[in-house]
């Protein structure tokens, strides 16, 4: 039953659910997910990944390697 519920969740929900328990992680990892749009942007010090499942579900991850913020990741919801 859990598997059927997880099938209908979005990416952010799956990421959060994956951190709950070993069983939840195994369920999430065993299912595929459809992300119709992924944008990658990179330059010398910064890297951005944007996942868009639909207009109301956007996950943006910024990774920056700067002198004062070494290997810091920021997640925008």
N, C-alpha and C positions, 0 to 999 in steps of 0.2 A: 504494500500500500504506500509506503514512503516513497518508493521508486516512482510510482505514478504521480505523486504530488510534485516531486522534484522535477519531473519532465516538463512541467508547465511553469517553472520559475525563470526569472531573468538572470542575467550574469551576476549582478551584484548580490542577489539573494543566494545564489549558489556559492559565491566566494565566502559569504558570511556563514552559510550552513556548513561548508567544508571545514571550518575551524571549530565546530561544535563537538564532534566526536569522531572516532576512528570509523565507525559504521557510516556516519553521514559522509565522511570524506570518500569512502569506498563507493558509495552510491553516486555521489556527484561525479567522481572520476570515471565511473563506468558508463555514464550517459554522454551523448554528443550534445553540442549546443550550436545554434544557428546565429551567427553574427554577420549580418549582411554588409556591414561597412566597418573597415578598420583603416585608420590613417596613421602612418608613421612619419615622424618629422625628426630629423637629426642634423646637428651641426657639431662643431668641434667639442663643445662642453655640455651640450644639452641633448636630451632625447625625449620625445613625447610620443605616447601611444594613445590613440583615441578609439574607443569601441562604441559603436552606435547600433543598438538592437532595433530601436524605433525612436521617433522624435522625443519621447518622454524618458528614455533610458539611455543616458550617455555616461560613460566612465572614461575619465581622462587621467593618465598617469604621466607625471613629469619626473624625469631623472636628471639630476644636475651634478656635474663634477666641477666644482669651483674651488678656489683656494680656501674659502671660509666655510663652504658647505660641501664637503667631500662625500660623494656617493650617497646623497640624500634623495629620497623619493617622496613625492607629494602626490596624493590621490585627490582628484576633484570629482565630486558627485553631482 
